[in-house]
């Protein structure tokens, strides 16, 4: 996903997406360990998506803290 897509989500959707991505990463790692994963690059892509989403979440938290 693009970072722009994460910016367009509200806080609850973003939290749900992070949880979904982490669950997906767990499943991908499990498939990789059992040699059922055809393309191991999807693991790296999933990690990057998690990082992008968490970055947006942290930016929002810092902006809210700074506004107070």
C-alpha positions, 0 to 999 in steps of 0.5 A: 500500500502507498503511504497516501492510503494510510493517511486517508484512513481514520485512526480506528481503520488504521489500527485495524489495518495494522493488526491485519497486517501483523496477522498476515505477516505471521501467516507469511512467516509460517508459510515460509517456514514450511516451504509453502511460500512461492515468493518470499519478497511478500514478507519484506513488502508486508513489513514495509507496509506495517512500518508505513502504517505505524509511521502515520499512526505515530505522526498523528499521535505526535501532532495531537500531543503537540496541539495540546 
